[in-house]
């Protein structure tokens, strides 16, 4: 029995052990061309948004409401998707408490970059609420945010396994 199966088994093992052509190419040969290129001169007429937060890294575009939701360090923003620079944005301040920042620093984390609440997850929960999670100084927290009023609730839930602890992840 093994006499007939041995050539088949050997060919399967050989086929799976040999990397394909794309795996053998050096990284410098891979196409890293951006999908869209805009010359610098064309940027002069673009609209910009600059809030009082840092590290705008989490984005959620809601086409139905024409809103761009932005998660940042210590804040969430709701911008008009049609004109992000119109000045009519809504903002939620969601900082880690000084006590949480102190605990984070005592664990050896950097109190200049890591011991803050970095919003890392934004998702529509239902027709009235958004679900957001932040690193919260290495103690992740999540909240159901009232989408209409764009306000934080009074209660939060633990964000373990929903949000990374480290702001450099996710």
C-alpha positions, 0 to 999 in steps of 0.5 A: 500500500505504501509503495503506491502512495509514496510517490504521491506523498513525496510530490505533495511534500516537495510542492509545499516545501518549495516557495513560489516565485513571489516569495523568492523575490527580494523586497526591493523588486516588489511594486510599492507604487502608491495607488494614487499620487498627488503632486505637492502643487495640487495640495494648496486647495485641499481642506485640512482638519487639525484638532487639539489631539495627536496621533489620528490613527483610527478612521471610520467613514460612514457613508449614510451619515456622511461622517468621518469618525476619527480616533486619536490620542485622548479624543474622538472626532466626528467630521463632515465627510464632505468637508473635513475643514468646515469647522463644524466638527464634534469632539469627545475628550477621552483621556486616561486619568492621572492615576492610570497614567501614573500606574502605566509609568510605574510599569516601566512604560513611557509617560511621554508616548504610551501612558495615554488613551489612544483610541484604536477601535471604532465601529457602528454598534447599532443605529444610535450608538458607536462602539469605541475602544482605547488603550487607556494607559495599558488598561484598555476600555470600551464605550458605547457612544451616543452617535447623535449627541456624540457623547461618552457614556457614564459607564465603560467596559473592560477592553481586554481582547478587544483593543491592544494595550500598546498604542503602537499596535493595532 
